[in-house]
Amino acid sequence: MEIGYYHGWDQGYVKTQLDKLRNDGQRVKAAARIDADIQKLAIFWPYLHKVNITVKILKGCEPLRELIREFQGIAYRVFFCIKGQQIWLLHMIEKKQQKTPEGDKNLAYERMKDVLGWR
């Protein structure tokens, strides 16, 4: 599978967020783990039971999914969708609470609709 970023294939919000993490000395390890998770996602999709990453479907927003990475008390979420042989990374958040904010979920859902041509 190929990995792309919303709004452009090679650039987008998630890439920008990951670059910020990579350049933050205290969060560079979190970025490395998220990068590894994304690569595992691309290599093993849809057979994720073979690797140690957590992905779930967001109920009510199908087929929107989120990649979950917890690191040092922070929950990182990367929202994505699948289109053919492409994995589109749509949105990324950091949070300390369990519940995903509705605004972030809705934003990711709108971006997914754009990628999938549902508009």
C-alpha positions as a printed Julia matrix, in Angstrom:
119×3 Matrix{Float64}:
   0.0    0.0    0.0
   1.09   3.56  -0.64
   0.91   6.31   1.98
  -0.39   9.76   1.07
  -1.29  12.89   2.97
  -4.43  14.95   2.74
  -4.58  17.58   0.98
  -1.74  16.77  -1.36
  -0.24  13.34  -1.85
   3.26  14.29  -0.65
   2.32  17.02   1.79
  -0.47  17.77   4.17
  -1.55  18.33   7.74
  -0.38  14.97   9.13
   3.06  15.35   7.52
   3.37  18.82   9.03
   2.37  17.52  12.49
   4.85  14.63  12.25
   7.62  17.01  11.17
   6.91  19.15  14.26
   7.21  16.07  16.48
  10.44  14.99  14.74
  11.95  18.42  15.41
  10.92  18.51  19.07
  13.7   16.96  21.14
  11.26  15.76  23.79
   8.82  14.18  21.34
  11.13  12.81  18.66
  10.71   9.26  20.06
   6.94   9.56  19.77
   7.35  10.59  16.11
   9.61   7.59  15.48
   7.01   5.21  16.91
   4.19   6.8   14.91
   6.33   6.62  11.75
   6.99   2.92  12.43
   3.26   2.31  12.97
   2.43   4.01   9.68
   5.0    1.87   7.85
   3.58  -1.29   9.43
   0.12  -0.17   8.36
   1.32   0.19   4.76
   3.13  -3.16   4.71
   0.65  -5.36   6.56
  -2.76  -3.88   5.67
  -5.3   -5.48   6.11
  -3.49  -8.2    8.13
  -2.73  -6.05  11.16
  -3.05  -8.98  13.56
   0.54  -9.83  12.53
   1.97  -6.62  14.01
   1.59  -4.73  17.24
  -0.39  -1.64  16.19
  -3.86  -0.56  17.18
  -6.37   0.54  14.56
 -10.09   0.98  15.04
 -13.02   2.0   12.89
 -14.81   5.13  14.09
 -18.42   4.11  14.57
 -20.84   6.25  12.66
 -18.03   7.53  10.42
 -17.25   4.33   8.52
 -14.93   3.69   6.72
 -12.88   6.26   8.67
 -10.26   4.64  10.89
  -7.79   5.79  13.49
  -4.3    4.55  14.23
  -3.71   4.73  17.97
  -0.29   5.24  19.55
   0.13   5.89  23.26
   3.51   7.21  24.38
   4.59   8.82  27.64
   1.03   9.55  28.77
  -0.04  11.15  25.5
  -2.48   9.5   23.11
  -1.66  10.18  19.47
  -4.34   9.53  16.86
  -3.82   9.43  13.1
  -7.09   9.33  11.17
  -6.98   7.62   7.79
  -9.0    5.98   5.05
  -8.27   3.44   2.35
  -8.82   4.14  -1.34
  -7.8    1.26  -3.57
  -4.13   0.59  -2.8
  -3.67   3.94  -1.07
  -3.76   4.86   2.6
  -4.69   8.52   3.01
  -3.56  10.12   6.28
  -6.25  12.71   6.93
  -5.75  14.25  10.37
  -3.67  13.82  13.51
  -4.23  14.82  17.13
  -2.59  14.53  20.51
  -4.82  14.14  23.51
  -4.77  13.27  27.17
  -8.42  12.26  27.55
  -9.94   9.04  26.23
 -12.72  10.48  24.07
 -11.87  11.78  20.62
 -13.11  15.37  20.23
 -16.1   15.54  17.87
 -14.6   18.48  15.95
 -11.5   16.45  15.06
 -13.56  13.41  14.13
 -15.83  15.52  11.92
 -12.86  17.21  10.23
 -11.3   13.83   9.44
 -14.66  12.56   8.15
 -15.05  15.57   5.82
 -11.53  15.05   4.49
 -12.28  11.37   3.95
 -15.4   12.24   1.95
 -13.25  14.52  -0.22
 -10.65  11.77  -0.84
 -13.29   9.17  -1.63
 -15.23  11.52  -3.9
 -18.39  11.44  -1.76
 -19.11  15.15  -2.28
